[in-house]
Amino acid sequence: MSREKVTQIHEASMKILQETGVRFLHPDAVKVLQDNGIKMQGEVAFFTEDQIMEWVGKAPDVAYVFAANEEFNIALG
């Protein structure tokens, strides 16, 4: 995928998260979001790009998925 296409997808995603928001149905999730400064309107959270990128930056470089049969374990990242 081209760098331009990746940028377009990123920008469109950020616009949706900021303008349309995401609905969270679990009250504990709503509280966590509120406690972390996320703008809420009822059950709908609206994220800024800075908020999203802060949390993306906290993700590990590699995530492991463990199968019942360890032969099929995989590392993502």
C-alpha contacts under 8 A as a table, 3 or more apart, distances in Angstrom:
res1	aa1	res2	aa2	distance
1	M	5	K	6.50
1	M	6	V	6.89
2	S	5	K	5.23
2	S	6	V	6.38
3	R	6	V	5.09
3	R	7	T	6.18
4	E	7	T	5.10
4	E	8	Q	6.25
5	K	8	Q	5.01
5	K	9	I	6.22
6	V	9	I	5.17
6	V	10	H	6.14
7	T	10	H	5.05
7	T	11	E	6.09
8	Q	11	E	5.20
8	Q	12	A	6.12
9	I	12	A	5.16
9	I	13	S	6.05
10	H	13	S	5.12
10	H	14	M	6.17
11	E	14	M	5.15
11	E	15	K	6.20
12	A	15	K	5.09
12	A	16	I	6.32
13	S	16	I	5.20
13	S	17	L	6.23
14	M	17	L	5.12
14	M	18	Q	6.05
14	M	48	T	7.36
14	M	49	E	5.95
15	K	18	Q	5.18
15	K	19	E	5.77
15	K	20	T	7.64
16	I	19	E	5.32
16	I	20	T	5.02
16	I	21	G	6.19
17	L	20	T	5.90
17	L	21	G	4.59
17	L	22	V	6.61
17	L	46	F	5.83
17	L	47	F	5.46
17	L	48	T	7.29
18	Q	21	G	5.76
18	Q	46	F	4.95
18	Q	47	F	4.94
18	Q	48	T	5.56
18	Q	49	E	7.57
19	E	46	F	6.75
20	T	46	F	7.16
21	G	44	V	5.87
21	G	45	A	5.24
21	G	46	F	4.51
21	G	47	F	6.96
22	V	44	V	5.29
22	V	45	A	5.26
22	V	46	F	6.73
23	R	43	E	5.36
23	R	44	V	4.21
23	R	45	A	6.27
24	F	27	P	7.77
24	F	29	A	6.63
24	F	30	V	6.34
24	F	43	E	5.33
24	F	44	V	6.18
24	F	45	A	7.30
25	L	29	A	7.63
25	L	30	V	7.60
25	L	43	E	6.32
26	H	29	A	5.35
26	H	30	V	6.52
27	P	30	V	5.04
27	P	31	K	6.23
28	D	31	K	5.07
28	D	32	V	6.22
29	A	32	V	5.12
29	A	33	L	6.22
30	V	33	L	5.19
30	V	34	Q	6.16
30	V	40	M	7.95
30	V	43	E	6.57
30	V	45	A	7.95
31	K	34	Q	5.04
31	K	35	D	5.95
32	V	35	D	5.07
32	V	36	N	6.24
33	L	36	N	5.14
33	L	37	G	6.54
33	L	38	I	5.29
33	L	39	K	7.98
33	L	40	M	7.89
33	L	45	A	7.56
34	Q	37	G	5.32
34	Q	38	I	5.33
34	Q	39	K	6.91
34	Q	40	M	6.78
35	D	38	I	7.54
38	I	45	A	6.54
38	I	46	F	6.58
38	I	47	F	6.27
39	K	45	A	5.82
39	K	46	F	5.34
39	K	47	F	6.90
40	M	43	E	6.72
40	M	44	V	5.60
40	M	45	A	4.58
40	M	46	F	6.25
41	Q	44	V	5.24
41	Q	45	A	6.58
47	F	51	Q	6.23
47	F	52	I	6.63
48	T	51	Q	5.23
48	T	52	I	6.43
49	E	52	I	5.12
49	E	53	M	6.04
50	D	53	M	5.18
50	D	54	E	6.03
51	Q	54	E	5.22
51	Q	55	W	6.58
52	I	55	W	5.43
52	I	56	V	6.16
53	M	56	V	4.89
53	M	57	G	5.99
54	E	57	G	5.24
54	E	58	K	6.79
55	W	58	K	5.13
55	W	59	A	6.91
56	V	59	A	5.45
60	P	63	A	6.68
61	D	77	G	5.89
62	V	75	A	6.41
62	V	76	L	5.51
62	V	77	G	4.55
63	A	75	A	5.76
63	A	76	L	5.15
63	A	77	G	6.54
64	Y	73	N	7.41
64	Y	74	I	5.90
64	Y	75	A	4.49
64	Y	76	L	6.14
65	V	73	N	5.74
65	V	74	I	5.34
65	V	75	A	6.29
65	V	76	L	7.67
66	F	70	E	6.67
66	F	72	F	7.41
66	F	73	N	4.62
66	F	74	I	6.69
67	A	70	E	5.59
67	A	71	E	7.70
67	A	72	F	5.68
67	A	73	N	5.14
68	A	72	F	7.90
69	N	72	F	5.87
69	N	73	N	7.38
70	E	73	N	5.16
